[in-house]
Amino acid sequence: MPPTNSLSPEQAIDLIRPGDAVFIHSAAATPMTLVNALVARAKTLRHLRIIHIHTEGEAPYARPELADVFDIDAFFVGRNVRKAVAEGRADYIPAFLSEVPTLIRSKLVPVDVALISVSPVDKHGFVSLGPSVDTTLAAVETARLVIAQMNRNVPRVMGEGQIPFEVIDHFIEADEPLPEIAPASPTSDVREIGRHIAEIVPDGATLQTGIGSIPNAVLEQLTNHKDLGVHTEMFSDGLLPLIESGVVTNAKKKIHPGYVISTFALGTQRLYDFLDDHPRVMLRDAAFTNNINIISKNPKVTAINSAIEVDLTGQICADSIGTRIYSGVGGQIDFMRGAAASAGGMPIIAMTSRTPHGSPKIVAELQPGAGVVTTRPSVHFVVTEYGVVNLYGKSLKERATLLIGIAHPDDREMLERSAHDRWGGRFDE
C-alpha cells in the first residue's frame, strides 16, 4: 500500500538505522531538505555510509566535523565533495557509469535507504524522478527503505523515471527550487574548438554532449545541420535551440527514433520547464543509455568528451590531476567505445590546449599518479583550438607528431624535444 500521510523531515530520517548505506538522488534532483535533516540527526545516527554519483548544492555530510559519522563513497567526485576526497574524509569508486546500476542491483554496492526527489502524484498514481534517472532507479528498486521528498518544482519527465507511488515507503512534502547551472559563455579559443567540431559533424548524426563551454560552443555551430539526433548521458540547455528549431529531429536514430534520450538533465529552469510532460523526451536508466551495444546501433554517433590532459601517445586523463581525484570515469569510455562501433561514428576528445592557468594540456607524459580513463587504442579524434587530428590507426610517433601540431605554439618546441628524446627522429614537420 502507498503511504497516505506525509512525515516531517525529522520523522522520516529517524527511520534510518545506524550502519545503513544511504543513497542520495543525483544532480539537480538532490533532495536537500532530506539531506539537511539527515545531517541534523548525525549524532543520533552515529554511523552511515553515503553513496551517490554527482550531486548539486552543498554536501553538508562532507564537513570535517562529521568525518566520524559519515563514510562517503562517490562514483563521481563533484565540487561539493572534492576537498573531502582529497583529505581522505571521503572516497571514490571508479566505475563506468553504465555499470553503476548493475553494481547496485547486484548488491556489490548495497543500498539500504534511498533518499529521492519526486514530482507530485499524477492521476494514474505515478510520480516522476524528474531530471535524474541515471543510477537512482536501481537504488529505488533495491533499497529496503525508500524515502521521497515530494517537490512541486520537480518536472514530470517521461521514461523510466515514472514510478508507482506505492514503491515509496515514506514521503515528506518540501518544495524547493532545483539547482540551476547557466550555460557558460565561450571564450574565443572555445568558439574555435566548437567551429572545428561542427565542421566534421555530419547531417543525421546522433549527438552525445555534456555541459560546459565546449559542448555549448559546438551546439551553437550546428544550426545549419539537418536531422540530428540525441542519445546522450546528459541533457543541458545547449540542446534546446536545436530541438526547437527543428535541427534535432531524431528521425535517423535506430534506438527510440523521434525521441531525445538521456539519463539525466542539468541546466536552468528553462530546461526543467521544457522537460515537464514533454512527450518526446525520455530519461532512461544509465545501464541503457550508456550501454555500448545500444549506443553503437545509432548512426554516426558523435560523442564529445573532455580531458584534463593528453600525453603524446594519446592516453587520456579525465578524472584526476596527478594523484588527486578531480571528477570521475563517468560515461566517457561508454560513449567513446559506443561511437567507435557506430556506423560513421566519431569519438571526440575536445579541450583547450592549455588550462586557464597556462599549463599545457598536451603533455609529454601524464603527471605521476594520473589516471588513464581512455586508453590509447580507444582514442580517435582530438580537438583543440589549433585543429583536429585523428589518432586512430596511427603509430606512437605519428600520434606525437599530430598532437604536437595542435598543442599551444609555445609548448611545441618542448614537446618536440621530449618526443625526440623518447623515439628519435624529427617531430616538427
DOLUMNU-609881 format. One line per field, with one value per residue (C-alpha): x, y, z; residue number from 1. Coordinates in steps of 0.5 Angstrom, whole numbers, always signed. Example, Ala and Ser with C-alpha at 12.3 -4.5 7.8 and 13.67 -1.06 7.14 Angstrom:
<sefis>
px <- (+25	+27)
py <- (-9	-2)
pz <- (+16	+14)
nr <- (1	2)
</sefis>
This chain:
<sefis>
px <- (+0	+3	+4	-2	+1	+7	+12	+16	+24	+26	+21	+23	+30	+29	+27	+34	+38	+46	+50	+46	+48	+44	+44	+43	+39	+43	+45	+39	+35	+39	+33	+37	+31	+32	+40	+40	+35	+40	+46	+42	+41	+48	+50	+44	+45	+52	+55	+52	+55	+53	+53	+52	+54	+55	+50	+49	+49	+52	+54	+54	+55	+62	+64	+70	+67	+62	+68	+67	+59	+59	+63	+62	+63	+62	+62	+64	+67	+64	+66	+62	+66	+73	+76	+74	+76	+83	+84	+82	+75	+71	+73	+72	+69	+72	+67	+64	+57	+54	+56	+54	+46	+49	+54	+48	+43	+48	+49	+56	+55	+49	+44	+39	+36	+35	+33	+30	+26	+20	+14	+7	+3	-1	-8	-5	-2	+5	+11	+17	+24	+25	+31	+35	+34	+41	+43	+38	+32	+37	+37	+30	+29	+34	+33	+30	+27	+25	+24	+22	+22	+15	+17	+12	+18	+21	+19	+15	+19	+17	+21	+24	+23	+16	+15	+9	+8	+7	+14	+16	+15	+15	+15	+16	+13	+18	+18	+25	+28	+32	+39	+41	+47	+47	+51	+58	+60	+65	+72	+75	+79	+73	+69	+74	+74	+67	+68	+73	+68	+62	+65	+66	+59	+55	+48	+44	+49	+47	+50	+53	+55	+55	+55	+60	+63	+66	+59	+55	+60	+59	+52	+52	+55	+50	+44	+45	+45	+40	+36	+41	+39	+41	+42	+47	+48	+47	+42	+43	+41	+45	+41	+34	+35	+37	+31	+26	+29	+28	+35	+34	+29	+32	+29	+35	+36	+35	+34	+28	+27	+24	+26	+31	+34	+39	+40	+40	+39	+42	+41	+37	+29	+28	+31	+27	+20	+22	+22	+16	+11	+15	+12	+19	+24	+25	+30	+33	+37	+44	+45	+41	+43	+51	+51	+56	+52	+46	+50	+53	+46	+45	+48	+54	+55	+59	+61	+64	+68	+74	+80	+85	+91	+93	+100	+104	+102	+94	+93	+87	+87	+80	+79	+85	+90	+96	+94	+88	+82	+78	+72	+71	+71	+63	+61	+67	+69	+62	+61	+68	+67	+60	+61	+67	+63	+57	+57	+60	+61	+66	+69	+72	+76	+76	+80	+83	+91	+92	+89	+86	+93	+97	+99	+100	+94	+98	+104	+110	+108	+102	+103	+105	+99	+95	+89	+88	+81	+81	+87	+91	+87	+80	+82	+80	+79	+83	+81	+84	+83	+89	+86	+83	+87	+85	+90	+86	+91	+97	+104	+106	+111	+105	+101	+106	+107	+100	+99	+104	+101	+95	+99	+100	+105	+109	+109	+111	+119	+119	+114	+119	+125	+121	+119	+126	+129	+124	+124	+129	+128	+124	+117	+117	+114)
py <- (+0	+7	+12	+16	+21	+26	+26	+31	+31	+29	+23	+21	+21	+17	+11	+10	+5	+6	+3	+4	+5	+11	+13	+20	+22	+25	+32	+37	+32	+32	+32	+38	+38	+31	+32	+37	+33	+27	+32	+35	+28	+26	+25	+20	+16	+15	+12	+12	+10	+16	+13	+18	+20	+27	+32	+39	+44	+43	+37	+38	+31	+32	+37	+35	+35	+30	+25	+20	+20	+19	+15	+18	+14	+18	+15	+22	+27	+34	+40	+39	+33	+34	+37	+31	+26	+30	+30	+23	+24	+21	+16	+15	+9	+8	+5	+6	+10	+4	-1	+3	+1	-6	-5	-3	-8	-14	-11	-11	-4	-5	+1	+0	+7	+11	+19	+21	+27	+26	+30	+30	+24	+24	+22	+15	+14	+15	+20	+22	+22	+29	+30	+25	+17	+15	+11	+13	+8	+2	+5	+5	-2	-5	-1	-3	+4	+9	+16	+21	+29	+31	+37	+41	+44	+37	+36	+30	+27	+21	+15	+10	+15	+15	+10	+8	+12	+5	+4	+9	+7	+14	+22	+29	+35	+40	+45	+48	+50	+46	+48	+52	+52	+57	+56	+58	+64	+61	+64	+66	+59	+55	+58	+56	+49	+49	+51	+45	+40	+43	+42	+35	+33	+30	+31	+26	+25	+22	+27	+26	+32	+35	+41	+47	+52	+47	+43	+49	+52	+46	+46	+54	+52	+46	+51	+49	+42	+37	+31	+31	+26	+26	+20	+22	+22	+29	+34	+41	+48	+48	+43	+47	+52	+46	+42	+48	+50	+43	+42	+36	+31	+24	+22	+18	+14	+7	+7	+11	+14	+21	+22	+25	+20	+22	+19	+26	+33	+39	+46	+52	+53	+54	+47	+44	+47	+44	+37	+38	+33	+33	+27	+27	+27	+20	+19	+12	+8	+9	+2	+3	+10	+8	+1	+1	-4	+1	+7	+4	+2	+9	+12	+17	+17	+24	+23	+30	+29	+33	+31	+34	+32	+28	+25	+24	+17	+19	+17	+21	+23	+25	+24	+26	+32	+27	+23	+28	+26	+31	+28	+21	+16	+17	+16	+18	+11	+8	+13	+13	+6	+6	+12	+8	+2	+6	+6	+13	+15	+20	+19	+26	+29	+36	+41	+48	+47	+50	+51	+57	+58	+57	+50	+45	+40	+36	+34	+29	+25	+25	+27	+22	+18	+21	+16	+14	+14	+13	+8	+10	+5	+8	+15	+17	+25	+30	+37	+44	+51	+49	+44	+37	+30	+23	+18	+12	+7	+12	+9	+13	+17	+19	+21	+25	+29	+30	+32	+37	+40	+42	+44	+51	+54	+56	+49	+45	+46	+43	+37	+36	+35	+30	+26	+26	+24	+18	+16	+20	+23	+30	+32	+39	+37)
pz <- (+0	-2	+4	+6	+10	+10	+15	+18	+15	+22	+23	+16	+18	+24	+20	+18	+22	+25	+20	+14	+7	+4	-3	-5	-11	-16	-20	-20	-16	-10	-4	+0	+5	+7	+6	+12	+16	+16	+18	+23	+26	+25	+32	+33	+27	+29	+23	+16	+9	+4	-3	-10	-16	-18	-13	-14	-8	-1	+1	+9	+11	+8	+13	+17	+24	+21	+19	+24	+23	+15	+11	+4	-3	-9	-16	-19	-15	-16	-13	-6	-4	-8	-2	+3	-2	-3	+5	+6	+9	+3	-2	-10	-13	-20	-25	-32	-31	-35	-30	-23	-24	-24	-18	-14	-17	-15	-8	-10	-7	-3	-1	+5	+4	-2	-1	-7	-10	-14	-17	-14	-15	-22	-24	-25	-19	-21	-19	-23	-21	-25	-28	-26	-27	-28	-22	-18	-21	-19	-12	-11	-14	-9	-2	+4	+5	+0	+3	-2	-2	-6	-9	-14	-17	-20	-27	-29	-34	-39	-39	-34	-28	-28	-22	-18	-12	-8	-9	-4	+4	+7	+4	+6	+3	+1	-4	-6	-13	-17	-17	-24	-28	-33	-40	-40	-44	-49	-50	-57	-56	-54	-60	-65	-62	-63	-70	-71	-69	-72	-79	-78	-75	-81	-82	-79	-73	-66	-61	-54	-51	-44	-40	-40	-45	-50	-51	-52	-57	-61	-61	-63	-69	-71	-73	-81	-80	-81	-78	-72	-66	-59	-55	-49	-42	-40	-43	-42	-44	-50	-54	-53	-59	-64	-62	-62	-69	-72	-73	-68	-71	-68	-75	-77	-70	-69	-62	-60	-67	-65	-58	-54	-50	-44	-37	-33	-34	-31	-33	-32	-30	-38	-39	-33	-36	-42	-40	-36	-39	-46	-50	-54	-48	-45	-39	-38	-33	-34	-36	-42	-44	-43	-46	-51	-55	-55	-57	-63	-66	-67	-74	-74	-66	-65	-58	-55	-48	-45	-42	-36	-40	-46	-47	-53	-54	-54	-47	-44	-36	-35	-27	-24	-23	-21	-15	-14	-16	-19	-22	-24	-30	-31	-38	-42	-44	-45	-51	-54	-55	-57	-62	-65	-66	-69	-77	-79	-71	-69	-61	-60	-54	-54	-50	-50	-51	-44	-37	-35	-31	-37	-36	-42	-43	-49	-45	-46	-40	-36	-29	-24	-21	-26	-28	-35	-37	-44	-47	-53	-58	-56	-58	-65	-66	-61	-62	-59	-62	-66	-70	-71	-71	-72	-68	-70	-73	-72	-69	-63	-67	-72	-66	-63	-69	-70	-62	-63	-69	-64	-58	-56	-60	-54	-52	-58	-58	-51	-54	-60	-55	-51	-57	-60	-53	-53	-60	-64	-71	-72	-70	-72	-79)
nr <- (1	2	3	4	5	6	7	8	9	10	11	12	13	14	15	16	17	18	19	20	21	22	23	24	25	26	27	28	29	30	31	32	33	34	35	36	37	38	39	40	41	42	43	44	45	46	47	48	49	50	51	52	53	54	55	56	57	58	59	60	61	62	63	64	65	66	67	68	69	70	71	72	73	74	75	76	77	78	79	80	81	82	83	84	85	86	87	88	89	90	91	92	93	94	95	96	97	98	99	100	101	102	103	104	105	106	107	108	109	110	111	112	113	114	115	116	117	118	119	120	121	122	123	124	125	126	127	128	129	130	131	132	133	134	135	136	137	138	139	140	141	142	143	144	145	146	147	148	149	150	151	152	153	154	155	156	157	158	159	160	161	162	163	164	165	166	167	168	169	170	171	172	173	174	175	176	177	178	179	180	181	182	183	184	185	186	187	188	189	190	191	192	193	194	195	196	197	198	199	200	201	202	203	204	205	206	207	208	209	210	211	212	213	214	215	216	217	218	219	220	221	222	223	224	225	226	227	228	229	230	231	232	233	234	235	236	237	238	239	240	241	242	243	244	245	246	247	248	249	250	251	252	253	254	255	256	257	258	259	260	261	262	263	264	265	266	267	268	269	270	271	272	273	274	275	276	277	278	279	280	281	282	283	284	285	286	287	288	289	290	291	292	293	294	295	296	297	298	299	300	301	302	303	304	305	306	307	308	309	310	311	312	313	314	315	316	317	318	319	320	321	322	323	324	325	326	327	328	329	330	331	332	333	334	335	336	337	338	339	340	341	342	343	344	345	346	347	348	349	350	351	352	353	354	355	356	357	358	359	360	361	362	363	364	365	366	367	368	369	370	371	372	373	374	375	376	377	378	379	380	381	382	383	384	385	386	387	388	389	390	391	392	393	394	395	396	397	398	399	400	401	402	403	404	405	406	407	408	409	410	411	412	413	414	415	416	417	418	419	420	421	422	423	424	425	426	427	428	429)
</sefis>
